[in-house]
């Protein structure tokens, strides 16, 4: 009997929870009205949409009017950077971010540079932690926005966001602080007052919700300019007919992730630690990338292997029924090594042999044991085929 495939790429996307689908279905069938209209069908859709916003606000520990529904994490990141930086441009044009952000942040920052903004990219150490001394030194009288990722999507590093916020606000309380919390939701505390942030990005499909749905939290009185125009939706902050089913799916997935956070965390840590401890022992020339303590996402295990290409390892694993990645799903077509690993000081050639395993609530201990069998087999096979390998 053929074994079931193992899905170990939850940082890329997650299977949609059946409970989320159930909550969304009415808004894809009988409750299909446009919530911005005034008649019965619209009012029924609006009830679900408003309830979804209240639920998200409750999980974030904030008010409903500080929640903007978006199409996902990429839009939320774009909207945060562009909306906050342009709104505060009369005070200054300096933005600070890090070298290991998701490309949704980095590419937006690069575009803002083309548009006349000045951007500082903070370095990280060899485990991916942002240099807080560099943050303090980079702040100046023209700084209006700081964006630091909460948990890294490639190596799982969890940054001390509340400490970063403290440094920024001591320098100038008017400087807005944004965090990309897309990977953190479901495992880490995302209450906005606990973190202290002014803007926070989320995506539904990273927490067993639907693709095409996300959230941007914007603290009241934070300067903000809309970037999508053409309607008064989202209190004039994001035009376009509301995706009611997506918002309901986002809210349901976030609520489930919040309520089940403790059990999901413990389950993921147990599986992750087995991989982190065993894989280097079974494959010579293996290096763990990122931290190996509580400052790492509980579901994230990432490695480099000497003498092999990461893409080749992925193809071998796919043939053996394993879905994994070598880094961000948004850069899979790139032949270049991960910008995150290079920023951490990992040599170019070593970074090319990277593997990312990100686990989810439905992975099992038996699946991890299979991974510990098939990954060494795959790496050793590739090494044996390399030019110069002994016959």
KAWOPE-V193778 format. One record per backbone hydrogen bond with DSSP energy under -1.0 kcal/mol. NH is the residue of the N-H (numbers start at 1). CO is the residue of the C=O. Records with the same first field share a line. If there is no record, write none. Layout:
BEGIN
NH=CO + CO
END
This chain:
BEGIN
6=321
8=323
10=358
12=9
13=9
14=205
17=208
21=17
22=18
23=19
24=20
25=21
27=24
28=25
31=26
37=34
43=39
44=40
45=41
46=42
47=43
48=44
49=45
50=46
51=47
52=48
53=49
54=50
55=51
56=52
57=53
58=54
59=55
60=56
62=57
66=63
67=64
68=216
70=214
76=72
77=73
78=74
79=75
80=76
81=77
82=78
83=79
84=80
85=81
86=82
87=83
88=84
89=86
91=88
92=88
94=142
95=118
96=145
97=120
99=122
105=102
106=102
107=103
109=105
110=106
111=107
112=108
113=109
114=110
115=111
116=113
117=112
118=93
120=95
122=97
125=129
128=125
131=123
135=131
136=132
137=133
138=134
139=135
143=140
144=94
145=94
146=176
147=96
148=178
150=180
152=157
156=152
158=295
159=150
161=159
164=160
165=161
166=162
167=163
168=164
169=165
170=166
171=167
172=168
175=172
176=144
178=146
179=199
181=201
185=181
187=184
188=184
192=60
195=191
196=192
198=177
199=177
200=217
201=179
202=215
204=213
207=204
209=204
214=70
215=202
216=68
217=200
218=66
219=198
222=219
225=83
236=232
237=234
238=233
239=228
244=242
247=243
248=244
249=245
250=246
251=247
252=248
253=249
254=250
255=251
256=252
257=253
258=254
259=255
260=256
264=260
265=261
266=262
267=263
268=264
269=265
270=266
271=267
272=268
273=269
274=270
275=271
276=272
277=273
278=274
279=275
282=278
283=279
287=304
289=302
296=293
297=156
300=297
301=357
303=355
304=287
305=353
306=285
308=305
310=352
313=309
314=310
315=311
316=312
317=313
318=314
319=315
320=316
321=318
322=317
323=6
325=356
331=328
334=331
342=338
343=339
344=340
345=342
346=341
351=347
353=350
355=303
356=325
357=301
358=8
359=299
363=360
368=364
369=365
370=366
371=367
372=368
374=370
375=371
377=373
378=374
379=375
380=376
381=377
382=378
383=379
384=380
385=381
389=386
END
